[in-house]
Amino acid sequence: MTNRTRILTGITTTGTPHLGNYAGAIRPAILASRDSNADSFYFLADYHALIKCDDPLRIQRSRLEIAATWLAGGLDVDRVTFYRQSDIPEIPELTWLLTCVAAKGLLNRAHAYKASVDKNVETGEDPDAGITMGLYSYPVLMAADILMFNAHKVPVGRDQIQHVEMARDIGQRFNHLFGQGKEFFTMPEALIEESVATLPGLDGRKMSKSYDNTIPLFTSAKDMKDAISRIVTDSRAPGEAKDPDNSHLFTLFQAFATPAQADEFRSELLGGLGWGEAKNRLFQLLDNELGESRERYHQLIERPADLEDILQHGAKKARAVATPFLNELREAVGLRSFVNQVQVAATTKKKAAKAARFVSFREDDGSFRFRLLAADGEQLLLSRNFADGKTAGQVTKQLQSGQALDVRSEDLGFSVWLEGECVGDSPAFADVAARDAAVEALRIALTPVQE
């Protein structure tokens, strides 16, 4: 069991990464992945993309571009688990298990769904016009992303906190219904990075594809210079003092500069540096910062087979966690193999009928106890302490009388109760399947033999 903090980050594959994505999410995530105490999972959220985009070619291209962006930015796939959401079949299956316990009222409160309904009402449309089940159940898929790997921390913006809270609610509900005292899911926490930059776009609004005001991250040097030249500035002429604190251009510069560089640029603006030269300084800074990564990005784009190999390797690592965990969850909800049940029942019945036996003994403190042993000598039950041998014997007779057993499963063991009192406990078994097999063996062993 690792003591490292598991951190999970995803990015939706619906567009070309821009400077805002890089400064606000990709760069801080890559830096965080280098922490020796972090067990980092990064994924391309391409199932989520289907909710927002119905252009297959755009999604296909975006998956390629975003995968290349993470790697060009310095993500070390030997240190982290880097995968595509759609390569993990356990995620949609877990989504359905969670859908079956998620409250409709909870999903009704999801911000994205409510915003779409409110917009329809404002325009006189039917409240659910254009709203798909993908949009409505989006929080359940996100919960599956998080809970599948039992992430401790999920870095999100403030507008995404609700999704982490909903994942907690859904995970707690599943634990309550099927855990029988076991906490299958770790409760995730939203990790809010207060220092992460929210960059302005060319027009001063938040840089966003929906505003068409972005600067693509790894566009050519010429195209980047052209984009920077379109940044909106005020009308102050060269020689006039500029206000750095109200300059979108300065905000962009500051996001990529060292403190010393930012201080020098601020002083130059206050001293009357012209906007044209200021834009050229920003271009030079970005070109120096991103030039090497840009070259690696385009090399990766030209080698999609290499990207595929990297993602398949990541999927293998992710599924090494997801597959056994989902098997455990399937067991918990009752989706179990008939063959295994028949084999277990047949084997345990044969063993139990053949040689299951009680063994009584006395402890050093004078109390009396007994064990119920299976045919192979495996201990199925160890009794509690009794004051005298007569009482211990009466309990064994009650257990053999054929009356209904009250067996209570607890994590990887179980206890047996008579008339509201616990009379014995099992040892801890290797897994849930072994525990359930032992319970079946116990029941068969205590069933009176019919002559």
MOWOUR-V753524 format. One record per backbone hydrogen bond with DSSP energy under -1.0 kcal/mol. NH is the residue of the N-H (numbers start at 1). CO is the residue of the C=O. If there is no record, write none. Layout:
NH:CO + NH:CO
This chain:
5:37 + 7:39 + 8:153 + 9:41 + 11:43 + 14:12 + 19:215 + 22:18 + 23:19 + 24:20 + 25:21 + 26:21 + 27:22 + 29:25 + 30:26 + 31:27 + 32:28 + 33:29 + 34:31 + 35:32 + 38:35 + 39:5 + 41:7 + 42:81 + 43:9 + 44:83 + 45:11 + 46:44 + 49:45 + 51:48 + 53:49 + 59:55 + 60:56 + 61:57 + 62:58 + 63:59 + 64:60 + 65:61 + 66:62 + 67:63 + 68:64 + 69:65 + 70:66 + 71:67 + 72:68 + 73:69 + 74:71 + 75:70 + 79:76 + 80:76 + 81:40 + 83:42 + 85:44 + 87:84 + 88:85 + 91:88 + 93:89 + 94:90 + 95:91 + 96:92 + 97:93 + 98:94 + 99:95 + 100:96 + 101:98 + 102:98 + 107:103 + 108:104 + 110:107 + 114:110 + 115:111 + 116:112 + 117:113 + 118:114 + 119:115 + 120:116 + 121:117 + 122:118 + 123:119 + 124:121 + 125:120 + 129:126 + 131:128 + 136:132 + 137:133 + 140:137 + 141:137 + 142:138 + 143:139 + 144:140 + 145:141 + 146:142 + 147:143 + 148:144 + 151:146 + 152:6 + 153:6 + 154:189 + 156:191 + 160:157 + 164:160 + 165:161 + 166:162 + 167:163 + 168:164 + 169:165 + 170:166 + 171:167 + 172:168 + 173:169 + 174:170 + 175:171 + 176:172 + 177:173 + 178:174 + 179:175 + 182:179 + 184:182 + 189:152 + 191:154 + 194:192 + 196:193 + 201:205 + 202:213 + 204:201 + 207:199 + 213:208 + 217:17 + 224:220 + 225:221 + 226:222 + 227:223 + 228:224 + 229:225 + 230:227 + 231:228 + 232:202 + 239:272 + 240:237 + 242:269 + 246:243 + 247:244 + 251:247 + 252:248 + 253:249 + 254:250 + 255:251 + 256:253 + 257:253 + 262:258 + 263:259 + 264:260 + 265:261 + 266:262 + 267:263 + 268:264 + 269:265 + 270:266 + 271:267 + 272:269 + 273:268 + 278:274 + 279:275 + 280:276 + 281:277 + 282:278 + 283:279 + 284:280 + 285:281 + 286:282 + 287:283 + 288:284 + 289:285 + 290:286 + 291:287 + 294:290 + 295:291 + 296:292 + 297:293 + 298:294 + 299:295 + 300:296 + 301:297 + 302:298 + 303:300 + 307:303 + 308:304 + 309:305 + 310:306 + 311:307 + 312:308 + 313:309 + 314:310 + 315:311 + 316:312 + 317:313 + 318:314 + 319:315 + 320:316 + 321:318 + 322:318 + 323:319 + 325:321 + 326:322 + 327:323 + 328:324 + 329:325 + 330:326 + 331:327 + 332:328 + 333:329 + 335:330 + 336:334 + 341:337 + 342:338 + 343:339 + 344:340 + 345:341 + 346:342 + 347:343 + 348:344 + 349:345 + 350:346 + 351:347 + 352:348 + 353:349 + 354:350 + 355:351 + 356:352 + 357:373 + 359:371 + 361:369 + 363:367 + 366:363 + 368:386 + 369:361 + 371:359 + 372:381 + 373:357 + 374:378 + 377:374 + 380:372 + 381:372 + 382:425 + 383:370 + 384:423 + 386:368 + 392:388 + 393:389 + 394:390 + 395:391 + 396:392 + 397:393 + 398:394 + 399:395 + 400:396 + 408:415 + 410:413 + 413:410 + 415:408 + 416:424 + 417:406 + 418:421 + 421:418 + 423:416 + 424:416 + 425:382 + 426:414 + 429:412 + 435:431 + 436:432 + 437:433 + 438:434 + 439:435 + 440:436 + 441:437 + 442:438 + 443:439 + 444:440 + 445:441 + 446:442 + 447:444
